[in-house]
Each structure stands twice: as C-alpha cells, then as structure tokens.
Amino acid sequence: MPYQSFKQLRAWLEAKSLAVVVYKFTAIGAFARDFGLRDQIQRSAVSVASNIAEGYQRAGDKEFVYFLNIAQGSLAELRT
C-alpha cells in the first residue's frame, strides 16, 4: 500500500475527527442524559475509524475493502 500507516489515510483522519466531534456533542444537553442513545452514537462513530484502521492492517486489498464496507455501515448507523 502506498502509505506507511493508516494514520495517513484521509478517510481515517476524517473519521477520527468525526468521532471527536460526536464525543463533544454528546457530552452536553439531552444526549448527555440519554445514556443508551449517547453510547450507541459514540460507539458507531468510533467504529468508523476503527474499521478503516483494522482493514488497512489486514493482509490484502480484499480484506481492506471488506472493512471499509463495515466502516460505511457504521457511518450509516451514526447518521440514523
């Protein structure tokens, strides 16, 4: 792969930034008090970046694409 680390991937950098924003947003107001919803939203946000990283570290492109699809699913969950 052309990058030394998943930390150089724009998709991972954007996903990490998204998770930081989600954590800040869910720490205030109604989200902070709705533990179930807050935790679900936080988990799905973290899952996006985590799956990009995990897929990058796998053996080949096929597995990377598989984990990118999982990350995409987590992003859809977050949007919902």
C-alpha positions in Angstrom: 0.0 0.0 0.0 1.2 3.5 -0.8 1.0 4.8 2.8 3.2 3.8 5.8 0.3 3.9 8.2 -3.5 4.1 8.2 -3.0 7.3 10.1 -2.0 8.9 6.8 -5.3 8.0 5.1 -7.6 10.9 4.6 -10.7 8.7 5.3 -9.2 7.7 8.7 -8.3 11.3 9.6 -11.8 12.5 8.8 -13.4 9.6 10.7 -11.2 10.3 13.7 -12.2 14.0 13.6 -15.9 13.0 13.3 -15.5 10.8 16.4 -14.1 13.7 18.4 -16.9 16.0 17.3 -19.5 13.3 18.2 -18.0 12.8 21.7 -18.1 16.6 22.3 -21.6 17.0 21.0 -23.0 14.0 23.0 -21.4 15.3 26.3 -23.9 18.1 26.5 -27.6 18.6 26.7 -30.1 15.8 26.2 -27.6 13.5 24.7 -25.5 13.5 27.9 -28.6 12.3 29.8 -29.7 9.7 27.4 -27.1 7.1 28.2 -28.3 4.4 25.7 -28.5 6.7 22.7 -25.3 8.6 23.6 -23.3 5.3 24.0 -24.7 3.9 20.7 -23.8 7.1 18.8 -20.3 7.2 20.3 -19.7 3.5 19.5 -20.8 3.9 15.9 -18.6 7.0 15.5 -15.5 5.2 16.9 -16.3 2.1 14.8 -15.9 4.1 11.5 -12.2 5.0 12.2 -11.5 1.6 13.9 -12.7 -0.4 10.9 -10.7 1.7 8.5 -7.6 1.1 10.6 -8.2 -2.6 11.1 -8.8 -3.1 7.4 -5.7 -1.3 6.4 -3.6 -3.6 8.7 -5.1 -6.7 7.1 -3.3 -8.9 4.6 -4.7 -7.6 1.3 -6.9 -5.3 -0.6 -9.9 -7.6 -0.5 -10.0 -7.6 3.3 -9.4 -3.8 3.3 -12.5 -3.3 1.1 -14.4 -5.6 3.5 -13.6 -3.5 6.5 -14.3 -0.3 4.5 -17.8 -1.6 3.9 -18.2 -2.2 7.6 -17.0 1.3 8.3 -19.6 2.6 5.8 -22.2 0.6 7.7 -21.2 2.2 11.0 -21.4 5.6 9.4 -24.9 4.8 8.2 -25.8 3.8 11.7 -24.4 7.1 13.1 -26.5 9.0 10.5 -29.6 7.2 11.6 
